[in-house]
């Protein structure tokens, strides 16, 4: 019976796509029904071979013994693997360690937040669903001369001057509005000439 059980487990191990879903039953496709059918058939075949082993010729008898030895080795290897998996439970800690090379945001140097009007939001801060601050990038900015200095900005972006889409603020108009023209002065009125008195009669 043990040989039949190990034979069913070996068959399931060779046919299973995910070995981690097998457990203690020879599951194929994560099906309990298939596991019970395979286990029952393997045990029946193993018992039938045990009853007829004395009647077998030399070569088939050696083949049966070799198969049994293989199943024993398979059982020892499987037991050692199960024992190792039980003692060494894999543990993965999720945190904001952005120094990990596998992090897709490890190359982020700065964060630029734009509002619905396309204007850069200076001093924006990022938090997760638990209220923990999300830290991305570094707060060093490089000026036009190549010198690097720590940013004094308390939030994002650290370097507003490096915004990829600009600040979103329209530049002030450089054309000075023309001063209003002075109102046209009314033409000087010509003073009326003094009336000419008639000359006295002679």
C-alpha positions in Angstrom: 0.0 0.0 0.0 2.8 2.4 0.8 4.4 1.7 -2.6 1.1 2.4 -4.3 0.8 5.7 -2.4 4.3 6.7 -3.4 3.7 5.7 -7.0 0.6 8.0 -7.1 2.5 10.9 -5.6 5.3 10.4 -8.1 2.8 10.4 -11.0 1.1 13.5 -9.7 4.5 15.2 -9.2 5.4 14.6 -12.8 2.1 15.8 -14.2 1.3 18.7 -11.9 1.9 22.2 -13.2 2.3 23.7 -9.7 4.0 21.4 -7.2 3.1 23.6 -4.3 -0.6 22.7 -4.5 -0.1 18.9 -4.1 -0.1 18.6 -0.4 -0.4 15.0 1.0 -2.7 13.8 -1.8 -1.6 13.2 -5.4 -3.5 16.1 -6.8 -3.4 16.9 -10.5 -4.9 20.2 -11.5 -5.8 20.9 -7.8 -8.6 18.3 -8.0 -9.4 16.1 -4.9 -11.4 13.7 -7.0 -8.6 13.0 -9.4 -6.3 12.6 -6.4 -8.5 9.9 -4.8 -9.0 8.0 -8.1 -5.2 8.0 -8.8 -4.4 7.0 -5.2 -7.0 4.1 -5.2 -5.8 2.8 -8.6 -2.1 2.9 -7.6 -2.7 1.1 -4.4 -4.8 -1.6 -6.2 -2.1 -2.1 -8.8 0.6 -2.2 -6.2 -1.2 -4.9 -4.2 -1.8 -7.0 -7.3 1.9 -6.8 -8.2 2.8 -7.9 -4.6 0.6 -11.0 -4.9 2.1 -11.9 -8.3 5.7 -11.0 -7.6 6.7 -14.6 -6.8 5.3 -15.8 -10.1 7.2 -13.2 -12.1 10.3 -14.1 -14.0 13.7 -12.8 -13.0 13.7 -9.6 -15.2 10.3 -8.3 -14.3 11.0 -9.0 -10.6 14.2 -7.0 -10.8 12.3 -4.2 -12.6 9.7 -4.2 -9.8 12.4 -3.9 -7.1 14.2 -1.1 -9.0 10.9 0.8 -9.2 10.4 0.3 -5.5 13.9 1.6 -4.8 13.2 4.6 -6.9 10.0 5.3 -5.0 11.9 5.1 -1.7 14.4 7.6 -2.9 11.6 9.8 -4.1 9.9 9.6 -0.7 13.1 10.5 1.2 13.6 13.5 -1.1 10.0 14.7 -0.8 10.1 14.3 3.0 13.3 16.3 3.2 11.8 19.1 1.0 8.6 19.2 3.0 10.6 19.4 6.3 12.7 22.2 4.9 9.6 24.2 3.7 8.0 23.8 7.1 11.0 25.0 9.1 11.9 27.8 6.7 8.7 29.7 6.0 9.4 32.4 3.4 8.8 35.9 4.8 8.7 39.1 2.8 8.4 42.5 4.5 6.7 45.3 2.7 7.9 48.7 3.6 9.2 51.9 2.0 12.7 50.8 1.5 13.4 52.4 -1.8 17.0 51.4 -1.8 15.9 47.9 -3.0 17.0 47.5 -6.6 13.8 45.6 -7.4 11.6 48.5 -6.6 10.1 50.1 -9.8 10.4 53.5 -8.3 14.0 53.3 -7.3 15.1 55.6 -10.1 12.6 58.4 -9.1 14.6 61.5 -8.1 11.8 64.0 -7.7 8.0 64.2 -7.8 6.0 66.9 -9.6 2.3 67.4 -8.8 0.1 69.4 -11.2 -3.4 70.6 -10.6 -6.3 70.4 -13.0 -5.3 73.7 -14.5 -1.8 72.4 -15.4 -0.1 74.5 -12.7 2.7 73.1 -10.6 1.8 72.5 -7.0 4.8 73.4 -4.8 5.0 71.9 -1.4 2.7 68.9 -2.1 3.1 65.9 0.2 2.3 62.2 -0.5 0.8 59.8 2.0 -0.4 56.1 1.8 -3.8 54.8 2.9 -2.5 54.4 6.5 -1.3 58.0 6.7 2.4 57.2 6.4 4.5 59.6 4.4 5.8 58.3 1.1 9.4 59.2 0.6 10.7 59.3 -3.0 13.9 60.6 -4.6 16.4 62.8 -2.9 16.3 66.5 -1.9 19.5 67.6 -3.7 19.2 70.0 -6.7 21.8 70.8 -9.3 22.1 74.3 -10.6 23.3 75.5 -14.1 26.9 75.4 -12.9 26.7 71.7 -11.9 26.8 72.5 -8.2 24.6 70.3 -6.0 22.9 71.6 -2.9 20.2 70.4 -0.5 16.7 71.8 -1.3 14.9 73.9 1.2 11.5 72.9 0.0 9.5 71.1 2.6 7.4 69.1 0.2 7.4 68.1 -3.5 8.9 69.0 -5.8 12.4 69.3 -4.3 13.6 71.2 -7.4 10.8 73.2 -8.9 13.1 74.6 -11.6 13.4 71.1 -13.1 9.7 70.6 -13.7 9.2 68.6 -16.9 6.2 70.5 -18.0 7.0 73.9 -16.6 5.4 75.6 -13.7 2.2 76.1 -15.6 2.1 79.8 -14.8 1.8 82.1 -17.8 4.7 84.4 -18.2 4.0 88.1 -17.7 3.4 90.1 -20.8 6.6 91.8 -21.9 4.9 94.4 -24.1 4.1 97.5 -22.1 0.7 98.9 -22.7 0.8 102.1 -24.7 -0.1 105.1 -22.6 -3.4 106.6 -23.3 -3.1 109.4 -25.8 -3.7 112.8 -24.4 -7.0 114.2 -25.4 -6.8 116.5 -28.4 -6.8 120.1 -27.1 -9.7 122.1 -28.4 -8.6 124.6 -31.0 -8.1 128.1 -29.6 -11.0 130.2 -30.3 -10.2 133.2 -32.4 -11.1 136.4 -30.5 -13.8 138.3 -32.2 -12.5 141.5 -33.7 -13.6 144.8 -32.1 -16.5 146.3 -34.0 -15.4 149.1 -36.4 -16.9 152.3 -35.4 -18.2 154.3 -38.5 -16.1 157.3 -39.4 -17.7 160.7 -38.5 -19.3 162.6 -41.4 -17.3 165.4 -42.8 
